[in-house]
Amino acid sequence: MLFIRWTSGQNNFFNVLSCTDIKLRDIPEEVFEKCKESDMVIHCLPDENDNLGLSCFSVTWIEPGRCPYYNSYQGNMDEKECDPRYGLCSSGLYKSPSSLRYKGCYAREYDTITKAATTTEMETIPPLKCPMIDTVANRTNNTSSEIGEECTCATEIAVAVILTLFILGCCIGVGVAVIFYRKLRKKYGHNSNDIQMKSHSDDNGKNQPFLPDANNTAG
């Protein structure tokens, strides 16, 4: 979000936090009206103290390796040397509104971005200390032990299930065998008894001693 205010005592400088990433939608209508009335073009410039702001000026040509800036003492646009430590500088002649392409013209913005990045990094990446390393190592060992215990429990459960199924299968097999055996015994047991009874009845006639009928012999 872009924060803009009219700088007191300066009729042509709207303070902003950033220039190199400013968008048209971020520029307030007041600035457009100000530049339109004077038939000038919006520039986003640093002042002599590297404060950033929006100004209305006519387009001028800027020398290679130099930057436009807002002269708060005279209220006009001047030139100063571009500092390559902060970013890219122009290698040729360019129009003043295009200074946004060259970050070497915006030292304050470079410092702000660098500080913000450093602060974010310090907040998100805490320094590693030996206790933290030990804690990580202990947690790793504990995790390994828990995994080993889980594997052991899983193996024991699998063995118990297999043994249970095996015993159940044996019981079912024995039961089926007993039932089958009883059926066979019942079936063939009756036949053998009938054969024995029949043989006994036959033997009663054939195995008796021959004794002629006494009545027939006497006649």
C-alpha positions as semicolon CSV with decimal commas, in nm:
position;residue;x (nm);y (nm);z (nm)
1;M;0,000;0,000;0,000
2;L;0,129;0,347;-0,094
3;F;0,123;0,621;0,172
4;I;0,122;0,976;0,034
5;R;0,091;1,317;0,197
6;W;0,144;1,674;0,084
7;T;0,473;1,800;0,226
8;S;0,422;2,129;0,408
9;G;0,608;2,420;0,253
10;Q;0,664;2,230;-0,070
11;N;0,413;2,273;-0,348
12;N;0,542;1,994;-0,569
13;F;0,646;1,695;-0,358
14;F;0,417;1,416;-0,235
15;N;0,602;1,185;0,003
16;V;0,595;0,812;-0,080
17;L;0,765;0,503;0,059
18;S;0,878;0,356;-0,273
19;C;0,939;0,464;-0,631
20;T;1,077;0,164;-0,820
21;D;0,769;-0,053;-0,759
22;I;0,500;0,216;-0,770
23;K;0,188;0,146;-0,982
24;L;-0,052;0,386;-1,149
25;R;-0,334;0,268;-0,923
26;D;-0,122;0,369;-0,623
27;I;-0,100;0,733;-0,729
28;P;-0,380;0,943;-0,577
29;E;-0,612;1,149;-0,793
30;E;-0,476;1,465;-0,633
31;V;-0,137;1,408;-0,795
32;F;-0,290;1,347;-1,138
33;E;-0,495;1,666;-1,112
34;K;-0,192;1,865;-0,996
35;C;0,020;1,757;-1,293
36;K;-0,269;1,789;-1,538
37;E;-0,334;2,148;-1,439
38;S;0,027;2,246;-1,500
39;D;0,051;2,033;-1,817
40;M;0,343;1,836;-1,674
41;V;0,433;1,470;-1,615
42;I;0,444;1,278;-1,287
43;H;0,795;1,197;-1,164
44;C;0,887;0,983;-0,863
45;L;1,213;1,128;-0,733
46;P;1,441;1,140;-0,430
47;D;1,522;1,475;-0,278
48;E;1,868;1,586;-0,164
49;N;1,821;1,377;0,155
50;D;1,706;1,070;-0,041
51;N;1,345;1,109;0,075
52;L;1,109;0,982;-0,195
53;G;0,817;1,173;-0,343
54;L;0,595;1,240;-0,643
55;S;0,650;1,565;-0,835
56;C;0,515;1,733;-1,147
57;F;0,778;1,838;-1,401
58;S;0,825;1,867;-1,773
59;V;1,013;1,579;-1,936
60;T;1,385;1,647;-1,965
61;W;1,680;1,446;-2,090
62;I;1,914;1,305;-1,826
63;E;2,283;1,244;-1,892
64;P;2,427;0,888;-1,875
65;G;2,527;0,783;-1,523
66;R;2,321;1,060;-1,364
67;C;1,981;1,080;-1,191
68;P;1,707;1,342;-1,159
69;Y;1,622;1,451;-0,806
70;Y;1,394;1,704;-0,641
71;N;1,570;2,015;-0,512
72;S;1,360;2,108;-0,210
73;Y;1,541;2,440;-0,167
74;Q;1,459;2,569;-0,513
75;G;1,153;2,353;-0,583
76;N;1,287;2,231;-0,916
77;M;1,438;1,914;-1,066
78;D;1,817;1,884;-1,078
79;E;2,066;1,608;-1,159
80;K;2,311;1,413;-0,943
81;E;2,548;1,121;-0,987
82;C;2,400;0,771;-0,993
83;D;2,545;0,537;-0,731
84;P;2,600;0,183;-0,872
85;R;2,627;0,043;-0,518
86;Y;2,249;0,062;-0,494
87;G;2,168;-0,086;-0,833
88;L;2,167;-0,026;-1,207
89;C;2,271;0,309;-1,353
90;S;2,198;0,432;-1,706
91;S;2,461;0,391;-1,975
92;G;2,295;0,633;-2,215
93;L;2,078;0,940;-2,240
94;Y;1,722;0,888;-2,109
95;K;1,405;1,079;-2,028
96;S;1,356;1,192;-1,670
97;P;1,038;0,986;-1,592
98;S;1,235;0,670;-1,684
99;S;1,463;0,712;-1,384
100;L;1,247;0,445;-1,216
101;R;1,434;0,186;-1,422
102;Y;1,762;0,267;-1,247
103;K;1,773;0,165;-0,881
104;G;2,111;0,332;-0,844
105;C;1,914;0,656;-0,826
106;Y;1,725;0,549;-0,512
107;A;1,959;0,499;-0,217
108;R;1,686;0,532;0,047
109;E;1,475;0,263;-0,118
110;Y;1,773;0,028;-0,131
111;D;1,838;0,079;0,241
112;T;1,469;0,020;0,324
113;I;1,451;-0,303;0,122
114;T;1,780;-0,431;0,265
115;K;1,674;-0,362;0,623
116;A;1,334;-0,522;0,567
117;A;1,492;-0,833;0,416
118;T;1,744;-0,858;0,701
119;T;1,471;-0,816;0,964
120;T;1,253;-1,080;0,798
121;E;1,542;-1,323;0,778
122;M;1,629;-1,271;1,145
123;E;1,266;-1,325;1,247
124;T;1,207;-1,635;1,037
125;I;1,543;-1,813;1,081
126;P;1,644;-1,835;1,449
127;P;2,010;-1,916;1,522
128;L;2,090;-2,282;1,574
129;K;2,227;-2,370;1,915
130;C;2,369;-2,688;2,060
131;P;2,060;-2,760;2,276
132;M;1,846;-2,744;1,964
133;I;2,076;-2,988;1,786
134;D;2,064;-3,223;2,085
135;T;1,687;-3,195;2,095
136;V;1,663;-3,280;1,727
137;A;1,895;-3,578;1,778
138;N;1,694;-3,702;2,076
139;R;1,369;-3,665;1,888
140;T;1,520;-3,856;1,595
141;N;1,630;-4,140;1,826
142;N;1,291;-4,148;1,996
143;T;1,120;-4,157;1,659
144;S;1,342;-4,448;1,550
145;S;1,259;-4,638;1,872
146;E;0,889;-4,577;1,822
147;I;0,912;-4,702;1,464
148;G;1,096;-5,015;1,585
149;E;0,835;-5,078;1,852
150;E;0,557;-5,035;1,601
151;C;0,723;-5,284;1,365
152;T;0,767;-5,537;1,650
153;C;0,404;-5,505;1,755
154;A;0,290;-5,545;1,396
155;T;0,498;-5,863;1,359
156;E;0,359;-6,012;1,679
157;I;0,004;-5,937;1,570
158;A;0,064;-6,098;1,231
159;V;0,208;-6,413;1,391
160;A;-0,085;-6,435;1,634
161;V;-0,336;-6,405;1,349
162;I;-0,160;-6,675;1,146
163;L;-0,147;-6,913;1,444
164;T;-0,514;-6,851;1,520
165;L;-0,613;-6,927;1,162
166;F;-0,397;-7,239;1,160
167;I;-0,549;-7,372;1,484
168;L;-0,899;-7,292;1,361
169;G;-0,829;-7,475;1,036
170;C;-0,700;-7,779;1,224
171;C;-1,012;-7,786;1,445
172;I;-1,239;-7,766;1,144
173;G;-1,043;-8,044;0,970
174;V;-1,062;-8,272;1,274
175;G;-1,434;-8,207;1,309
176;V;-1,499;-8,290;0,945
177;A;-1,291;-8,608;0,974
178;V;-1,482;-8,722;1,284
179;I;-1,819;-8,662;1,118
180;F;-1,708;-8,845;0,804
181;Y;-1,574;-9,135;1,008
182;R;-1,900;-9,168;1,202
183;K;-2,102;-9,171;0,883
184;L;-1,883;-9,445;0,736
185;R;-1,899;-9,647;1,055
186;K;-2,274;-9,617;1,073
187;K;-2,316;-9,719;0,711
188;Y;-2,081;-10,016;0,698
189;G;-2,149;-10,128;1,056
190;H;-2,513;-10,223;0,973
191;N;-2,407;-10,428;0,669
192;S;-2,159;-10,636;0,868
193;N;-2,421;-10,713;1,131
194;D;-2,666;-10,829;0,862
195;I;-2,402;-11,055;0,710
196;Q;-2,317;-11,206;1,046
197;M;-2,684;-11,272;1,126
198;K;-2,741;-11,429;0,787
199;S;-2,440;-11,656;0,819
200;H;-2,561;-11,765;1,159
201;S;-2,902;-11,859;1,021
202;D;-2,746;-12,061;0,739
203;D;-2,517;-12,239;0,977
204;N;-2,811;-12,350;1,187
205;G;-2,927;-12,582;0,910
206;K;-2,605;-12,700;0,760
207;N;-2,389;-12,753;1,058
208;Q;-2,639;-12,961;1,255
209;P;-2,568;-13,342;1,266
210;F;-2,779;-13,552;1,030
211;L;-3,047;-13,727;1,239
212;P;-3,316;-13,914;1,048
213;D;-3,667;-13,852;1,155
214;A;-3,752;-14,116;1,416
215;N;-4,102;-14,154;1,296
216;N;-3,999;-14,218;0,933
217;T;-3,734;-14,468;1,034
218;A;-3,967;-14,665;1,243
219;G;-4,211;-14,717;0,955
